[in-house]
Amino acid sequence: MLNCLFITSQGAYLSKEREAVLIHLDGEEKKKLPLSTFSGIVCFGRVNLSPPLMHHCTEKGISVTFLSIYGRFLARVQGPVSGNVLLRKEQYRRSDNEKHSLDLAKSFVLGKIKSSRAVIRRNRSDHHNKTNNEKLKNTQEQLKRSLGKAAKAKTLDSLRGTEGEVAKAYFEVFNHFITQQKEDFQFIKRSRRPPLDKVNALLSFLYTLLMHDVRSALEVVGLDPAVGYLHRDRPGRMGLALDMMEEFRAFLVDRLVLSLINRKQVYPDGFIIRKNGAVSMNDETRKVVINAYQERKQDQLKHPFLEEKIPIGMFPMAQAMLLSRHLRGDLDAYPPYFWS
């Protein structure tokens, strides 16, 4: 599992020297790092790369992603698509088939619901004296019923309706999971573009990082991240990456956001409120969040299907490989990841 190089310093310039990347800031060389240790470079805001460095990255399979300073996706530079063209053709065929699309979409949604229930159950157990236990219990039971409803869905539209109900119920109790700094980190509802509070700013930023990792994993195994099953085709939307992200949102991102707040690793004064109400992180908070995300990816957990311990950062790759095996016919069904 290679690392990702995140560049957040505004005005930074990256260049290549042999097999290393040089990071310049204010005309001075700040760091020199070996490129062989990175699978990707992610640039936030005003960051520039030299043409030789970009050329080298495309040759070596190192993706270069450009995000706004707030974490909104702008562009991505990469080399030729890897993998077997027959695999991608099968991916496209199944995407055009309603039954095959429904079967795969169900897997993604079931993984999401199970992990969301687990987050609620863990928080009920860990903070039973600090939360509305009855409300959480009812929501946990509601999600249990949604599992059966999703499994029996006859159409993609009905499945999406169930997934939407689950997301609404889950985020309605999300504020109960915040047990520290509650006055400064109030969560009312999910707001995306733009995030309208500090919790949403954290969620949106980390979802962007997760999207980068899932998309990269899909591309490595040769799948097209744009052609999904639950999230249908739309120009500029990474449908399959969004599908697979559903398995990891609650388990990886949401729990990390709660940990950052409840352990007081982020503070209310580390955020910026714009005139339009949009909330973003300042540079220091952004670095804390990125470091926490990278450290979390190093933790090892037992994969429920593979039945062996692997770093959490490898889970998207494991799922991408399992999906490709299913599309090739080596697995009868795609086994979604779910946290328990």
DOLONU-657857 format. One line per 3 residues: their letters; for each residue x, y, z of C-alpha. Coordinates in nm, 3 decimals. Layout:
<atoms>
a	X,Y,Z  ...;
</atoms>
This chain:
<atoms>
mln	0.000,0.000,0.000  0.172,0.314,-0.123  0.113,0.656,0.029;
clf	-0.056,0.956,-0.122  0.125,1.290,-0.125  -0.108,1.573,-0.020;
its	0.002,1.929,-0.101  -0.197,2.195,0.088  0.048,2.488,0.096;
qga	-0.074,2.763,-0.136  0.176,2.864,-0.403  0.373,2.539,-0.379;
yls	0.559,2.426,-0.690  0.652,2.061,-0.751  0.928,1.954,-0.987;
ker	1.121,1.638,-1.070  1.484,1.555,-0.999  1.572,1.205,-1.119;
eav	1.336,0.972,-0.928  1.235,1.228,-0.667  0.983,1.510,-0.635;
lih	1.106,1.847,-0.513  0.862,2.067,-0.324  0.930,2.441,-0.351;
ldg	0.760,2.715,-0.152  0.835,3.087,-0.175  1.129,3.011,-0.403;
eek	1.294,2.772,-0.158  1.325,2.394,-0.174  1.138,2.259,0.129;
kkl	1.138,1.883,0.075  1.271,1.611,-0.152  1.079,1.283,-0.156;
pls	1.124,0.960,-0.358  0.842,0.919,-0.611  0.854,0.541,-0.583;
tfs	0.677,0.559,-0.247  0.365,0.734,-0.382  0.061,0.606,-0.567;
giv	-0.083,0.953,-0.612  -0.036,1.327,-0.564  -0.331,1.537,-0.449;
cfg	-0.305,1.915,-0.484  -0.533,2.156,-0.296  -0.579,2.506,-0.438;
rvn	-0.289,2.698,-0.595  -0.035,2.421,-0.651  0.166,2.384,-0.971;
lsp	0.360,2.090,-1.118  0.636,2.098,-1.376  0.566,1.925,-1.712;
plm	0.854,1.673,-1.661  0.705,1.571,-1.326  0.358,1.526,-1.474;
hhc	0.503,1.324,-1.762  0.694,1.102,-1.519  0.381,1.047,-1.308;
tek	0.176,0.936,-1.608  0.450,0.692,-1.710  0.480,0.542,-1.360;
gis	0.109,0.517,-1.289  0.108,0.795,-1.027  -0.221,0.982,-1.048;
vtf	-0.223,1.361,-1.005  -0.549,1.506,-0.872  -0.635,1.875,-0.845;
lsi	-0.890,1.986,-0.584  -1.007,2.330,-0.482  -0.875,2.457,-0.150;
ygr	-1.206,2.337,0.002  -1.169,1.984,-0.139  -1.394,2.008,-0.446;
fla	-1.273,1.793,-0.737  -1.133,1.992,-1.032  -0.927,1.763,-1.254;
rvq	-0.717,1.449,-1.268  -0.413,1.357,-1.475  -0.326,0.994,-1.536;
gpv	-0.163,0.765,-1.789  -0.322,0.497,-2.010  -0.607,0.295,-1.860;
sgn	-0.481,-0.034,-1.719  -0.651,-0.371,-1.713  -0.824,-0.607,-1.951;
vll	-1.058,-0.449,-2.203  -1.279,-0.758,-2.177  -1.336,-0.679,-1.809;
rke	-1.452,-0.326,-1.889  -1.678,-0.452,-2.169  -1.845,-0.687,-1.921;
qyr	-1.880,-0.399,-1.677  -2.057,-0.195,-1.947  -2.283,-0.486,-2.049;
rsd	-2.403,-0.536,-1.693  -2.459,-0.165,-1.648  -2.698,-0.174,-1.945;
nek	-2.886,-0.472,-1.799  -3.154,-0.386,-1.541  -3.132,-0.717,-1.351;
hsl	-2.753,-0.724,-1.330  -2.747,-0.358,-1.227  -3.005,-0.422,-0.954;
dla	-2.811,-0.720,-0.816  -2.489,-0.521,-0.786  -2.663,-0.208,-0.659;
ksf	-2.823,-0.419,-0.383  -2.480,-0.533,-0.269  -2.354,-0.177,-0.234;
vlg	-2.667,-0.065,-0.046  -2.668,-0.367,0.187  -2.305,-0.298,0.274;
kik	-2.393,0.063,0.351  -2.690,-0.024,0.572  -2.500,-0.285,0.773;
ssr	-2.210,-0.049,0.840  -2.446,0.235,0.931  -2.626,0.009,1.181;
avi	-2.290,-0.089,1.328  -2.197,0.277,1.383  -2.524,0.331,1.571;
rrn	-2.479,0.014,1.775  -2.121,0.101,1.870  -2.219,0.452,1.977;
rsd	-2.509,0.322,2.184  -2.267,0.089,2.359  -1.980,0.337,2.404;
hhn	-2.187,0.641,2.508  -2.505,0.495,2.657  -2.511,0.763,2.930;
ktn	-2.456,1.053,2.690  -2.699,0.976,2.408  -3.073,0.936,2.351;
nek	-3.057,0.558,2.365  -3.424,0.507,2.279  -3.400,0.720,1.964;
lkn	-3.086,0.538,1.852  -3.245,0.201,1.926  -3.547,0.287,1.711;
tqe	-3.325,0.402,1.425  -3.118,0.086,1.453  -3.436,-0.120,1.424;
qlk	-3.552,0.091,1.130  -3.226,0.018,0.947  -3.270,-0.351,1.023;
rsl	-3.607,-0.342,0.848  -3.446,-0.150,0.561  -3.204,-0.439,0.509;
gka	-3.491,-0.669,0.426  -3.658,-0.403,0.214  -3.343,-0.345,0.012;
aka	-3.281,-0.717,-0.036  -3.635,-0.759,-0.178  -3.629,-0.449,-0.403;
ktl	-3.764,-0.525,-0.749  -3.640,-0.212,-0.925  -3.345,0.025,-0.904;
dsl	-3.579,0.315,-0.827  -3.728,0.137,-0.525  -3.379,0.042,-0.406;
rgt	-3.265,0.403,-0.436  -3.572,0.506,-0.241  -3.477,0.271,0.041;
ege	-3.116,0.393,0.035  -3.241,0.751,0.061  -3.461,0.662,0.359;
vak	-3.165,0.498,0.532  -2.941,0.799,0.478  -3.211,1.034,0.611;
ayf	-3.274,0.825,0.925  -2.902,0.780,0.989  -2.816,1.149,0.965;
evf	-3.118,1.244,1.177  -2.943,1.078,1.474  -2.588,1.171,1.378;
nhf	-2.579,1.462,1.621  -2.635,1.216,1.907  -2.293,1.065,1.832;
itq	-2.118,1.393,1.913  -2.047,1.383,2.286  -1.780,1.654,2.317;
qke	-1.774,2.017,2.199  -2.146,1.981,2.123  -2.221,2.354,2.122;
dfq	-1.953,2.421,1.861  -2.012,2.111,1.648  -2.387,2.098,1.601;
fik	-2.514,1.877,1.319  -2.868,1.946,1.195  -2.873,1.786,0.852;
rsr	-2.641,1.684,0.571  -2.541,1.981,0.353  -2.297,1.931,0.066;
rpp	-2.248,2.217,-0.177  -2.153,2.408,0.020  -2.115,2.253,0.367;
ldk	-2.307,2.479,0.606  -2.155,2.374,0.937  -1.827,2.239,1.075;
vna	-1.937,1.875,1.086  -2.049,1.885,0.723  -1.720,2.049,0.627;
lls	-1.533,1.755,0.782  -1.761,1.497,0.620  -1.740,1.649,0.272;
fly	-1.363,1.687,0.284  -1.304,1.328,0.396  -1.555,1.193,0.145;
tll	-1.342,1.361,-0.123  -1.031,1.181,0.003  -1.221,0.852,0.013;
mhd	-1.344,0.910,-0.343  -0.983,0.953,-0.455  -0.882,0.621,-0.297;
vrs	-1.180,0.425,-0.429  -1.144,0.566,-0.779  -0.772,0.482,-0.782;
ale	-0.842,0.125,-0.668  -1.098,0.072,-0.944  -0.860,0.207,-1.207;
vvg	-0.574,-0.015,-1.084  -0.776,-0.333,-1.139  -0.890,-0.208,-1.480;
ldp	-1.249,-0.101,-1.409  -1.406,0.222,-1.531  -1.494,0.430,-1.221;
avg	-1.750,0.631,-1.419  -1.985,0.344,-1.509  -2.186,0.240,-1.204;
ylh	-2.497,0.048,-1.109  -2.662,0.226,-0.816  -2.544,0.569,-0.937;
rdr	-2.633,0.587,-1.304  -2.430,0.747,-1.580  -2.404,1.124,-1.575;
pgr	-2.134,1.340,-1.739  -1.853,1.405,-1.494  -1.987,1.170,-1.226;
mgl	-1.784,0.870,-1.110  -2.080,0.634,-1.076  -1.896,0.313,-0.982;
ald	-1.666,0.496,-0.739  -1.975,0.645,-0.570  -2.132,0.297,-0.559;
mme	-1.835,0.144,-0.380  -1.793,0.445,-0.152  -2.129,0.358,0.007;
efr	-1.961,0.062,0.176  -1.699,0.282,0.345  -1.870,0.612,0.430;
afl	-2.001,0.522,0.775  -1.719,0.289,0.874  -1.422,0.497,0.763;
vdr	-1.523,0.863,0.724  -1.813,0.914,0.965  -1.639,0.737,1.254;
lvl	-1.322,0.935,1.189  -1.512,1.265,1.195  -1.671,1.170,1.527;
sli	-1.336,1.068,1.668  -1.173,1.396,1.562  -1.447,1.596,1.736;
nrk	-1.497,1.383,2.047  -1.124,1.348,2.112  -1.079,1.722,2.055;
qvy	-0.829,1.678,1.775  -1.009,1.957,1.586  -1.130,2.282,1.740;
pdg	-1.408,2.526,1.649  -1.162,2.807,1.572  -1.001,2.589,1.303;
fii	-1.283,2.663,1.056  -1.367,2.954,0.828  -1.726,3.076,0.769;
rkn	-1.777,3.251,0.435  -2.026,3.527,0.356  -2.254,3.279,0.177;
gav	-2.261,3.055,0.486  -2.017,2.799,0.348  -1.784,2.649,0.609;
smn	-1.433,2.524,0.537  -1.125,2.425,0.734  -0.819,2.641,0.777;
det	-0.479,2.508,0.675  -0.388,2.371,1.017  -0.713,2.180,1.061;
rkv	-0.690,2.043,0.709  -0.345,1.902,0.784  -0.470,1.743,1.109;
vin	-0.757,1.577,0.922  -0.535,1.448,0.641  -0.285,1.304,0.889;
ayq	-0.564,1.136,1.088  -0.705,0.985,0.767  -0.367,0.852,0.660;
erk	-0.302,0.707,1.005  -0.644,0.543,1.010  -0.565,0.372,0.682;
qdq	-0.264,0.205,0.842  -0.477,0.030,1.107  -0.536,-0.337,1.038;
lkh	-0.874,-0.513,1.049  -0.993,-0.856,0.950  -1.168,-0.848,0.614;
pfl	-1.501,-1.037,0.653  -1.480,-1.212,0.315  -1.105,-1.262,0.277;
eek	-1.082,-1.360,0.646  -0.739,-1.208,0.697  -0.607,-0.890,0.850;
ipi	-0.513,-0.617,0.606  -0.459,-0.239,0.641  -0.783,-0.044,0.619;
gmf	-0.629,0.156,0.335  -0.626,-0.166,0.130  -0.998,-0.231,0.170;
pma	-1.100,-0.032,-0.144  -0.840,-0.228,-0.342  -0.968,-0.557,-0.200;
qam	-1.326,-0.468,-0.292  -1.225,-0.356,-0.641  -1.049,-0.690,-0.694;
lls	-1.352,-0.883,-0.566  -1.578,-0.687,-0.800  -1.352,-0.760,-1.096;
rhl	-1.352,-1.133,-1.005  -1.732,-1.130,-0.996  -1.754,-0.958,-1.335;
rgd	-1.515,-1.216,-1.478  -1.735,-1.497,-1.348  -1.498,-1.621,-1.077;
lda	-1.746,-1.526,-0.799  -2.120,-1.590,-0.818  -2.195,-1.263,-0.640;
ypp	-2.010,-0.953,-0.531  -1.948,-0.960,-0.153  -1.978,-0.601,-0.023;
yfw	-1.767,-0.484,0.268  -1.957,-0.422,0.589  -1.831,-0.326,0.930;
s	-1.976,-0.512,1.226;
</atoms>
